[in-house]
């Protein structure tokens, strides 16, 4: 079977003038390494009227297949394959439909690494990595508690924002939208950045005030489609329109521009 996941790629490959003659040569060579079997195959293939089992470092392909996969002209693929063979990089047998390619000195390019010799070892390592990531990722309740414990630090970083009040708004907004985050602390810091900037604009005399409807709802307008939006509470600094997901205004942009 082919090596799952990745191949071993040495930096000294760049010193090979045949392989690195240009970008197309390098792309085709790496394609060869990716396609070659890393162990002897158990499956049999038909080639040139015979049943064969592919050896380590062998694979079956065709110029059209390589051309389509790499977006390289078929004539260029043929020239590169011919060069690889003439320079003893590969050995090629061709029938009417495809080519059987053997990468000579395959072990030179794909050394056996004892740490990664089987698929099972790779899967186990991948699972251990996932467990480590999940272990480090704390639950929502723990992350929110950590945010509360860091209020004093957040007040220093965002002096113009009312951290406690913004935290209540943040959690209310998450609950109303059904929002979830991998990192709630990072999400709340982004919230505070917008709230901090919003408050500075308000203190500078450009306070954003939303008008109310006769029924007592706050109204705003989508900055993209000008749809009027209604809110039971004053919109938060980072509120975006539900229709288009863009910033909202406290006036109808269409009427102002007219």
Backbone as CSV, one residue per row, in Angstrom:
resi,resn,N_x,N_y,N_z,CA_x,CA_y,CA_z,C_x,C_y,C_z
1,UNK,0.839,-1.200,0.000,0.000,0.000,0.000,0.870,1.244,0.000
2,UNK,0.322,2.336,-0.473,1.060,3.589,-0.476,1.177,4.123,0.943
3,UNK,2.234,4.889,1.200,2.429,5.472,2.516,1.302,6.440,2.817
4,UNK,0.539,6.236,3.904,-0.541,7.163,4.214,-0.010,8.438,4.844
5,UNK,-0.568,9.553,4.436,-0.270,10.800,5.138,0.825,11.645,4.550
6,UNK,2.046,11.101,4.413,3.136,11.971,3.999,4.273,11.128,3.417
7,UNK,5.249,11.827,2.824,6.454,11.166,2.340,7.660,11.818,3.000
8,UNK,8.774,11.127,2.956,10.028,11.635,3.497,10.714,12.459,2.408
9,UNK,10.935,13.744,2.660,11.497,14.635,1.639,12.770,15.265,2.187
10,UNK,13.891,14.955,1.576,15.173,15.458,2.042,15.496,16.817,1.432
11,UNK,16.142,17.668,2.204,16.545,18.982,1.689,17.582,18.856,0.576
12,UNK,18.424,17.825,0.653,19.463,17.691,-0.366,18.886,17.352,-1.736
13,UNK,17.582,17.103,-1.781,16.922,16.909,-3.071,17.134,18.123,-3.968
14,UNK,17.242,19.306,-3.359,17.442,20.536,-4.125,18.797,20.580,-4.823
15,UNK,19.719,19.689,-4.414,21.043,19.651,-5.047,21.057,18.786,-6.302
16,UNK,19.946,18.117,-6.569,19.870,17.254,-7.745,19.480,18.096,-8.962
17,UNK,20.393,18.333,-9.908,20.110,19.224,-11.039,19.042,18.688,-11.987
18,UNK,18.872,17.367,-12.040,17.871,16.798,-12.927,16.468,16.987,-12.367
19,UNK,16.356,16.780,-11.071,15.052,16.894,-10.418,14.620,18.349,-10.278
20,UNK,15.566,19.232,-10.011,15.241,20.639,-9.744,15.621,21.551,-10.903
21,UNK,15.533,21.010,-12.111,15.851,21.831,-13.277,14.908,23.012,-13.381
22,UNK,13.625,22.796,-13.084,12.651,23.885,-12.969,11.503,23.388,-12.097
23,UNK,10.498,24.229,-11.923,9.390,23.871,-11.047,8.628,22.651,-11.510
24,UNK,8.495,22.476,-12.828,7.761,21.325,-13.354,8.504,20.023,-13.088
25,UNK,9.824,20.060,-13.214,10.617,18.861,-12.932,10.447,18.454,-11.467
26,UNK,10.530,19.416,-10.584,10.397,19.113,-9.155,8.992,18.608,-8.832
27,UNK,7.980,19.232,-9.443,6.598,18.819,-9.190,6.366,17.379,-9.639
28,UNK,6.885,17.026,-10.798,6.698,15.676,-11.318,7.447,14.659,-10.458
29,UNK,8.633,15.023,-9.989,9.402,14.095,-9.151,8.689,13.847,-7.814
30,UNK,8.189,14.895,-7.210,7.458,14.738,-5.947,6.178,13.930,-6.184
31,UNK,5.545,14.139,-7.331,4.365,13.338,-7.688,4.742,11.861,-7.757
32,UNK,5.908,11.560,-8.332,6.377,10.175,-8.394,6.524,9.601,-6.985
33,UNK,7.157,10.356,-6.089,7.367,9.879,-4.724,6.047,9.653,-4.003
34,UNK,5.064,10.519,-4.282,3.757,10.382,-3.635,2.988,9.179,-4.157
35,UNK,3.169,8.857,-5.435,2.420,7.766,-6.045,3.058,6.399,-5.818
36,UNK,4.348,6.366,-5.572,5.047,5.083,-5.459,4.613,4.325,-4.209
37,UNK,4.565,3.011,-4.315,4.222,2.160,-3.177,5.389,2.126,-2.191
38,UNK,5.062,2.268,-0.916,6.130,2.270,0.082,6.399,0.866,0.622
39,UNK,5.503,-0.082,0.300,5.732,-1.504,0.572,5.293,-2.294,-0.655
40,UNK,5.736,-3.526,-0.753,5.294,-4.375,-1.861,3.777,-4.550,-1.787
41,UNK,3.122,-4.430,-2.928,1.664,-4.522,-2.953,1.192,-5.963,-2.893
42,UNK,0.044,-6.167,-2.263,-0.591,-7.483,-2.252,-1.551,-7.621,-3.433
43,UNK,-2.033,-6.499,-3.911,-2.986,-6.503,-5.018,-2.267,-6.725,-6.339
44,UNK,-2.907,-7.437,-7.239,-2.337,-7.677,-8.563,-2.894,-6.679,-9.568
45,UNK,-2.075,-6.290,-10.522,-2.465,-5.341,-11.555,-2.189,-5.958,-12.924
46,UNK,-2.999,-5.547,-13.902,-2.754,-5.948,-15.286,-1.831,-4.919,-15.932
47,UNK,-0.733,-5.389,-16.475,0.176,-4.508,-17.201,0.798,-5.289,-18.345
48,UNK,0.624,-4.748,-19.544,1.186,-5.348,-20.753,0.757,-6.811,-20.888
49,UNK,-0.513,-7.071,-20.543,-1.078,-8.408,-20.686,-0.697,-9.377,-19.592
50,UNK,-0.050,-8.916,-18.536,0.387,-9.796,-17.460,-0.183,-9.327,-16.119
51,UNK,-0.310,-10.280,-15.211,-0.661,-9.948,-13.828,0.638,-9.703,-13.059
52,UNK,0.740,-8.545,-12.426,1.959,-8.236,-11.680,1.592,-7.662,-10.314
53,UNK,2.517,-7.803,-9.385,2.405,-7.138,-8.090,3.491,-6.074,-8.011
54,UNK,3.083,-4.868,-7.651,4.030,-3.761,-7.618,4.966,-3.892,-6.433
55,UNK,6.220,-3.562,-6.673,7.239,-3.587,-5.633,7.338,-2.207,-4.974
56,UNK,8.013,-2.185,-3.851,8.283,-0.914,-3.184,9.001,0.019,-4.156
57,UNK,8.498,1.267,-4.277,9.105,2.242,-5.184,8.528,2.204,-6.585
58,UNK,7.512,1.358,-6.842,6.898,1.267,-8.163,5.471,1.814,-8.147
59,UNK,5.018,2.223,-9.300,3.617,2.614,-9.482,3.315,2.632,-10.971
60,UNK,2.031,2.616,-11.300,1.578,2.655,-12.688,0.845,3.967,-12.923
61,UNK,1.177,4.648,-13.999,0.542,5.930,-14.314,0.625,6.166,-15.815
62,UNK,0.277,7.371,-16.227,0.351,7.734,-17.639,0.591,9.230,-17.776
63,UNK,1.067,9.620,-18.940,1.374,11.043,-19.135,0.138,11.913,-18.994
64,UNK,-0.990,11.441,-19.517,-2.213,12.226,-19.439,-2.653,12.409,-17.986
65,UNK,-2.511,11.359,-17.200,-2.890,11.426,-15.782,-2.039,12.453,-15.046
66,UNK,-0.722,12.424,-15.294,0.177,13.371,-14.637,-0.105,14.792,-15.110
67,UNK,-0.329,14.942,-16.396,-0.615,16.261,-16.971,-1.860,16.875,-16.356
68,UNK,-2.888,16.066,-16.200,-4.143,16.550,-15.627,-3.984,16.880,-14.148
69,UNK,-3.247,16.051,-13.429,-3.091,16.248,-11.984,-2.254,17.474,-11.661
70,UNK,-1.212,17.738,-12.457,-0.273,18.823,-12.154,-0.443,20.049,-13.035
71,UNK,-1.389,19.997,-13.972,-1.621,21.133,-14.882,-0.348,21.482,-15.667
72,UNK,0.340,20.432,-16.106,1.544,20.591,-16.925,1.267,19.964,-18.284
73,UNK,1.720,20.606,-19.347,1.459,20.089,-20.682,1.990,18.665,-20.818
74,UNK,1.234,17.842,-21.560,1.603,16.444,-21.713,2.964,16.284,-22.382
75,UNK,3.264,17.173,-23.339,4.561,17.099,-24.019,5.704,17.356,-23.045
76,UNK,5.463,18.282,-22.079,6.495,18.570,-21.070,6.649,17.385,-20.121
77,UNK,5.548,16.763,-19.767,5.601,15.585,-18.897,6.429,14.480,-19.565
78,UNK,6.205,14.284,-20.867,6.950,13.253,-21.594,8.450,13.549,-21.578
79,UNK,8.827,14.815,-21.797,10.252,15.177,-21.815,10.889,14.962,-20.448
80,UNK,10.161,15.325,-19.404,10.710,15.168,-18.051,10.859,13.689,-17.703
81,UNK,9.860,12.884,-18.037,9.941,11.449,-17.749,11.099,10.804,-18.508
82,UNK,11.301,11.240,-19.744,12.410,10.715,-20.543,13.751,11.093,-19.919
83,UNK,13.839,12.335,-19.416,15.073,12.793,-18.775,15.368,11.998,-17.509
84,UNK,14.338,11.767,-16.688,14.527,10.996,-15.464,15.064,9.597,-15.771
85,UNK,14.552,9.004,-16.845,15.002,7.658,-17.205,16.425,7.676,-17.730
86,UNK,16.743,8.653,-18.581,18.084,8.704,-19.163,19.155,9.013,-18.121
87,UNK,18.752,9.669,-17.030,19.705,10.018,-15.968,19.673,9.011,-14.817
88,UNK,19.053,7.858,-15.063,18.996,6.780,-14.072,18.303,7.185,-12.765
89,UNK,17.327,8.059,-12.893,16.481,8.364,-11.741,15.337,7.350,-11.650
90,UNK,14.875,6.918,-12.827,13.775,5.959,-12.877,14.034,4.921,-13.961
91,UNK,13.271,3.846,-13.852,13.218,2.845,-14.913,11.762,2.755,-15.347
92,UNK,11.515,2.769,-16.660,10.140,2.852,-17.130,9.864,1.779,-18.176
93,UNK,8.744,1.096,-17.998,8.238,0.148,-18.997,6.875,0.656,-19.426
94,UNK,6.640,0.674,-20.706,5.423,1.279,-21.230,4.664,0.302,-22.119
95,UNK,3.336,0.268,-21.933,2.490,-0.455,-22.879,1.633,0.577,-23.606
96,UNK,0.575,0.152,-24.252,-0.217,1.084,-25.056,-1.000,2.093,-24.213
97,UNK,-1.248,1.764,-22.963,-2.118,2.604,-22.153,-1.412,3.355,-21.035
98,UNK,-0.370,2.777,-20.477,0.243,3.400,-19.300,1.705,2.990,-19.178
99,UNK,2.325,3.474,-18.100,3.732,3.187,-17.858,3.913,2.615,-16.461
100,UNK,4.773,1.618,-16.350,5.184,1.093,-15.058,6.495,1.771,-14.701
101,UNK,6.465,2.573,-13.640,7.626,3.369,-13.271,8.230,2.809,-11.990
102,UNK,9.533,2.629,-12.012,10.280,2.213,-10.833,11.246,3.328,-10.472
103,UNK,11.144,3.831,-9.273,12.087,4.854,-8.799,13.342,4.125,-8.333
104,UNK,14.432,4.335,-9.063,15.685,3.670,-8.721,16.242,4.269,-7.422
105,UNK,16.867,3.434,-6.633,17.399,3.863,-5.325,16.297,4.499,-4.475
106,UNK,15.120,3.848,-4.495,13.978,4.408,-3.751,14.298,4.594,-2.266
107,UNK,15.056,3.656,-1.693,15.387,3.760,-0.273,16.250,4.990,0.024
108,UNK,16.933,5.478,-0.986,17.746,6.682,-0.804,16.858,7.894,-0.574
109,UNK,15.707,7.896,-1.231,14.787,9.038,-1.096,13.768,8.837,0.018
110,UNK,13.451,7.580,0.310,12.460,7.279,1.341,13.064,6.327,2.361
111,UNK,13.914,6.878,3.222,14.559,6.064,4.239,13.524,5.559,5.232
112,UNK,13.766,4.383,5.760,12.853,3.810,6.747,13.102,4.493,8.080
113,UNK,12.051,5.084,8.625,12.128,5.745,9.923,11.402,4.869,10.931
114,UNK,12.139,4.331,11.889,11.549,3.384,12.833,10.367,3.949,13.591
115,UNK,10.327,5.262,13.717,9.229,5.872,14.467,7.939,5.856,13.675
116,UNK,8.047,5.742,12.341,6.858,5.813,11.493,6.852,4.651,10.504
117,UNK,6.896,3.445,10.975,6.978,2.307,10.067,5.630,1.702,9.743
118,UNK,4.590,1.931,10.555,3.294,1.319,10.303,2.188,2.334,10.408
119,UNK,1.068,2.025,9.751,-0.101,2.895,9.822,-0.634,2.963,11.247
120,UNK,-0.544,1.838,11.975,-1.072,1.797,13.340,-0.347,2.793,14.229
121,UNK,0.973,2.897,14.075,1.735,3.838,14.883,1.321,5.264,14.577
122,UNK,1.062,5.559,13.293,0.634,6.909,12.934,-0.719,7.233,13.549
123,UNK,-1.635,6.264,13.482,-2.969,6.479,14.045,-2.886,6.708,15.544
124,UNK,-2.051,5.902,16.238,-1.911,6.058,17.681,-1.349,7.418,18.049
125,UNK,-0.360,7.865,17.278,0.227,9.174,17.545,-0.786,10.276,17.303
126,UNK,-1.573,10.130,16.236,-2.597,11.125,15.928,-3.638,11.185,17.047
127,UNK,-4.031,10.014,17.566,-5.018,9.979,18.646,-4.471,10.603,19.917
128,UNK,-3.196,10.338,20.217,-2.583,10.943,21.392,-2.555,12.458,21.271
129,UNK,-2.271,12.934,20.047,-2.241,14.382,19.822,-3.619,14.990,20.043
130,UNK,-4.660,14.333,19.521,-6.018,14.838,19.697,-6.420,14.848,21.171
131,UNK,-6.035,13.790,21.901,-6.355,13.749,23.322,-5.667,14.879,24.068
132,UNK,-4.427,15.177,23.676,-3.696,16.258,24.322,-4.361,17.594,24.065
133,UNK,-4.816,17.820,22.825,-5.489,19.066,22.485,-6.795,19.186,23.248
134,UNK,-7.581,18.103,23.274,-8.863,18.135,23.974,-8.679,18.326,25.470
135,UNK,-7.585,17.768,26.007,-7.323,17.927,27.431,-7.023,19.376,27.764
136,UNK,-6.295,20.052,26.882,-5.950,21.446,27.120,-7.158,22.362,26.936
137,UNK,-8.139,21.955,26.118,-9.302,22.781,25.861,-10.286,22.641,27.012
138,UNK,-10.418,23.672,27.811,-11.270,23.610,28.991,-12.725,23.827,28.606
139,UNK,-13.629,23.421,29.489,-15.059,23.562,29.235,-15.463,25.027,29.221
140,UNK,-16.659,25.292,28.696,-17.167,26.666,28.616,-17.265,27.295,30.005
141,UNK,-17.807,26.562,30.964,-17.982,27.120,32.307,-16.650,27.481,32.941
142,UNK,-15.645,26.636,32.734,-14.317,26.912,33.293,-13.709,28.135,32.625
143,UNK,-13.862,28.231,31.292,-13.307,29.379,30.572,-13.984,30.681,30.985
144,UNK,-15.299,30.646,31.186,-16.006,31.862,31.607,-15.592,32.268,33.017
145,UNK,-15.361,31.275,33.877,-14.877,31.583,35.233,-13.501,32.229,35.166
146,UNK,-12.653,31.745,34.272,-11.321,32.326,34.104,-11.409,33.774,33.634
147,UNK,-12.407,34.055,32.794,-12.603,35.439,32.334,-12.943,36.335,33.518
148,UNK,-13.855,35.881,34.380,-14.232,36.670,35.557,-13.030,36.904,36.473
149,UNK,-12.210,35.876,36.614,-11.030,36.001,37.475,-10.003,36.977,36.909
150,UNK,-10.115,37.271,35.615,-9.137,38.177,34.980,-9.698,39.581,34.763
151,UNK,-10.806,39.917,35.410,-11.423,41.236,35.242,-10.435,42.372,35.517
152,UNK,-9.660,42.239,36.579,-8.731,43.319,36.952,-7.711,43.569,35.841
153,UNK,-7.221,42.506,35.225,-6.262,42.658,34.128,-6.934,43.249,32.900
154,UNK,-8.161,42.814,32.624,-8.886,43.322,31.457,-9.214,44.811,31.608
155,UNK,-9.469,45.255,32.842,-9.764,46.683,33.066,-8.551,47.547,32.747
156,UNK,-7.370,47.019,33.031,-6.154,47.771,32.710,-5.927,47.816,31.196
157,UNK,-6.251,46.723,30.537,-6.019,46.652,29.093,-7.068,47.423,28.307
158,UNK,-8.311,47.458,28.826,-9.408,48.162,28.142,-10.017,49.187,29.111
159,UNK,-9.303,50.280,29.367,-9.732,51.249,30.390,-11.031,51.969,30.071
160,UNK,-11.396,52.069,28.801,-12.607,52.802,28.426,-13.846,51.911,28.381
161,UNK,-13.685,50.629,28.667,-14.819,49.704,28.630,-15.233,49.306,30.041
162,UNK,-16.527,49.180,30.257,-17.057,48.688,31.523,-17.041,47.157,31.445
163,UNK,-15.974,46.574,31.971,-15.735,45.149,31.770,-16.865,44.292,32.307
164,UNK,-17.322,44.567,33.553,-18.399,43.756,34.139,-19.670,43.835,33.307
165,UNK,-20.034,45.054,32.906,-21.247,45.242,32.115,-21.118,44.572,30.744
166,UNK,-19.945,44.711,30.129,-19.741,44.113,28.814,-19.737,42.586,28.896
167,UNK,-19.277,42.047,30.026,-19.304,40.591,30.201,-20.748,40.091,30.212
168,UNK,-21.622,40.825,30.926,-23.039,40.442,30.958,-23.647,40.520,29.558
169,UNK,-23.301,41.571,28.825,-23.803,41.707,27.456,-23.283,40.576,26.567
170,UNK,-22.007,40.265,26.760,-21.364,39.222,25.962,-22.038,37.867,26.164
171,UNK,-22.261,37.492,27.417,-22.888,36.201,27.703,-24.353,36.183,27.258
172,UNK,-25.080,37.314,27.436,-26.465,37.389,26.961,-26.519,37.214,25.448
173,UNK,-25.587,37.887,24.773,-25.544,37.821,23.304,-25.237,36.397,22.837
174,UNK,-24.293,35.716,23.503,-23.968,34.334,23.135,-25.184,33.428,23.306
175,UNK,-25.883,33.598,24.433,-27.046,32.747,24.697,-28.154,32.986,23.674
176,UNK,-28.360,34.263,23.314,-29.436,34.581,22.375,-29.130,34.092,20.965
177,UNK,-27.841,34.057,20.607,-27.428,33.631,19.262,-27.010,32.170,19.203
178,UNK,-26.890,31.540,20.381,-26.419,30.162,20.397,-24.962,30.031,19.995
179,UNK,-24.164,31.052,20.306,-22.758,31.073,19.901,-21.910,30.215,20.825
180,UNK,-20.924,29.535,20.236,-19.943,28.771,20.993,-18.555,29.061,20.437
181,UNK,-17.556,29.045,21.304,-16.189,29.343,20.893,-15.234,28.296,21.462
182,UNK,-14.158,28.065,20.754,-13.100,27.219,21.285,-12.348,27.959,22.380
183,UNK,-12.188,29.273,22.185,-11.467,30.098,23.152,-12.358,31.280,23.520
184,UNK,-13.056,31.178,24.647,-13.983,32.223,25.062,-13.250,33.480,25.524
185,UNK,-12.059,33.314,26.056,-11.283,34.475,26.486,-10.917,35.343,25.298
186,UNK,-10.476,34.712,24.208,-10.125,35.465,23.001,-11.352,36.155,22.420
187,UNK,-12.498,35.454,22.429,-13.735,36.050,21.906,-14.151,37.261,22.745
188,UNK,-14.002,37.157,24.069,-14.391,38.280,24.931,-13.431,39.454,24.773
189,UNK,-12.156,39.179,24.566,-11.206,40.278,24.329,-11.557,41.025,23.043
190,UNK,-11.942,40.293,22.008,-12.377,40.959,20.773,-13.621,41.800,21.014
191,UNK,-14.519,41.277,21.837,-15.730,42.024,22.200,-15.350,43.331,22.894
192,UNK,-14.417,43.242,23.845,-13.997,44.429,24.596,-13.300,45.443,23.703
193,UNK,-12.569,44.982,22.708,-11.907,45.921,21.801,-12.934,46.793,21.089
194,UNK,-14.001,46.177,20.639,-15.044,46.942,19.945,-15.799,47.834,20.919
195,UNK,-16.056,47.322,22.124,-16.743,48.121,23.127,-15.888,49.302,23.552
196,UNK,-14.583,49.066,23.672,-13.639,50.115,24.058,-13.628,51.234,23.015
197,UNK,-13.557,50.849,21.742,-13.565,51.831,20.661,-14.908,52.556,20.593
198,UNK,-15.975,51.822,20.816,-17.323,52.398,20.793,-17.464,53.462,21.875
199,UNK,-16.945,53.170,23.068,-17.046,54.117,24.173,-16.212,55.356,23.908
200,UNK,-15.038,55.190,23.298,-14.196,56.356,22.989,-14.887,57.273,21.999
201,UNK,-15.579,56.695,21.022,-16.312,57.527,20.070,-17.437,58.279,20.779
202,UNK,-18.081,57.604,21.725,-19.172,58.239,22.455,-18.659,59.391,23.302
203,UNK,-17.528,59.174,23.962,-16.957,60.224,24.803,-16.462,61.398,23.982
204,UNK,-16.177,61.169,22.713,-15.679,62.245,21.865,-16.780,63.089,21.264
205,UNK,-17.999,62.860,21.654,-19.091,63.698,21.156,-19.855,63.075,20.026
206,UNK,-19.443,61.889,19.591,-20.149,61.212,18.500,-20.975,60.048,19.035
207,UNK,-21.617,60.253,20.150,-22.360,59.183,20.797,-23.441,58.640,19.869
208,UNK,-23.484,57.312,19.794,-24.455,56.666,18.935,-25.725,56.427,19.742
209,UNK,-26.804,57.095,19.381,-28.078,56.932,20.067,-29.104,56.399,19.085
210,UNK,-29.758,55.333,19.468,-30.761,54.711,18.613,-32.148,55.176,19.037
211,UNK,-32.939,55.522,18.060,-34.298,55.987,18.335,-35.198,54.820,18.706
212,UNK,-36.322,55.161,19.325,-37.287,54.141,19.718,-38.551,54.248,18.886
213,UNK,-39.193,53.128,18.738,-40.501,53.106,18.094,-41.562,53.446,19.138
214,UNK,-42.781,53.789,18.752,-43.841,54.075,19.730,-44.079,52.933,20.715
215,UNK,-43.759,51.701,20.295,-43.973,50.559,21.189,-42.814,50.346,22.156
216,UNK,-41.754,51.186,22.040,-40.641,51.102,22.980,-39.464,50.274,22.523
217,UNK,-39.438,49.829,21.254,-38.321,49.061,20.739,-37.268,49.994,20.141
218,UNK,-36.007,49.641,20.294,-34.947,50.401,19.645,-34.867,49.988,18.185
219,UNK,-34.643,50.963,17.332,-34.572,50.648,15.904,-33.231,51.081,15.321
220,UNK,-32.773,50.314,14.360,-31.529,50.596,13.644,-31.717,50.155,12.204
221,UNK,-30.691,50.426,11.371,-30.803,50.109,9.949,-29.550,49.374,9.483
222,UNK,-29.764,48.393,8.618,-28.651,47.658,8.016,-27.900,48.580,7.062
223,UNK,-26.578,48.630,7.190,-25.776,49.516,6.347,-25.668,49.035,4.910
224,UNK,-26.145,47.822,4.624,-26.049,47.286,3.268,-27.375,47.361,2.517
225,UNK,-28.431,46.830,3.141,-29.720,46.787,2.432,-30.741,47.781,2.990
226,UNK,-30.345,48.526,4.053,-31.187,49.568,4.653,-32.453,49.035,5.327
227,UNK,-32.509,47.736,5.589,-33.656,47.180,6.288,-33.692,47.695,7.726
228,UNK,-34.891,48.057,8.201,-35.016,48.510,9.576,-35.039,47.299,10.502
229,UNK,-34.261,47.386,11.577,-34.138,46.299,12.535,-34.638,46.773,13.888
230,UNK,-35.301,45.900,14.626,-35.885,46.251,15.920,-35.236,45.420,17.026
231,UNK,-34.966,46.067,18.171,-34.316,45.420,19.297,-35.059,45.730,20.590
232,UNK,-35.117,44.731,21.467,-35.735,44.942,22.764,-34.810,45.712,23.704
233,UNK,-33.472,45.574,23.474,-32.467,46.283,24.249,-31.629,47.136,23.298
234,UNK,-30.943,48.166,23.831,-30.057,48.955,22.954,-29.021,48.050,22.298
235,UNK,-28.785,48.194,21.012,-27.796,47.341,20.327,-26.417,47.470,20.956
236,UNK,-25.709,46.359,21.031,-24.365,46.360,21.590,-23.385,46.949,20.576
237,UNK,-22.173,47.341,21.020,-21.192,47.955,20.111,-20.837,47.105,18.902
238,UNK,-20.841,45.785,19.063,-20.451,44.934,17.933,-21.637,44.232,17.295
239,UNK,-22.825,44.809,17.445,-24.006,44.209,16.824,-23.942,44.362,15.311
240,UNK,-24.238,43.304,14.603,-24.323,43.353,13.145,-25.737,42.967,12.734
241,UNK,-26.108,43.385,11.544,-27.461,43.110,11.069,-27.659,41.630,10.816
242,UNK,-28.844,41.122,11.152,-29.141,39.710,10.935,-29.356,39.402,9.463
243,UNK,-29.742,40.410,8.696,-30.040,40.174,7.281,-28.777,40.014,6.447
244,UNK,-27.801,40.912,6.659,-26.601,40.905,5.816,-25.310,40.692,6.599
245,UNK,-25.385,40.718,7.937,-24.199,40.503,8.751,-23.201,41.634,8.699
246,UNK,-23.692,42.882,8.505,-22.809,44.047,8.429,-23.158,45.007,9.558
247,UNK,-22.416,46.140,9.630,-22.653,47.127,10.677,-24.050,47.733,10.557
248,UNK,-24.549,48.197,11.698,-25.858,48.846,11.708,-25.686,50.348,11.954
249,UNK,-26.703,51.125,11.544,-26.704,52.572,11.734,-27.924,52.971,12.556
250,UNK,-27.803,54.153,13.176,-28.930,54.667,13.937,-29.832,55.552,13.068
251,UNK,-29.580,55.525,11.761,-30.400,56.268,10.808,-30.506,55.470,9.532
252,UNK,-31.426,55.860,8.680,-31.611,55.158,7.404,-30.619,55.725,6.391
253,UNK,-29.556,54.981,6.006,-28.563,55.504,5.051,-29.169,55.934,3.737
254,UNK,-30.238,55.283,3.302,-30.852,55.594,2.011,-31.456,57.008,2.042
255,UNK,-32.115,57.361,3.146,-32.720,58.692,3.228,-31.684,59.779,3.310
256,UNK,-30.582,59.505,4.049,-29.524,60.508,4.189,-28.849,60.766,2.856
257,UNK,-28.559,59.707,2.110,-27.880,59.870,0.812,-28.792,60.533,-0.198
258,UNK,-30.119,60.323,-0.061,-31.047,60.947,-0.984,-31.126,62.437,-0.710
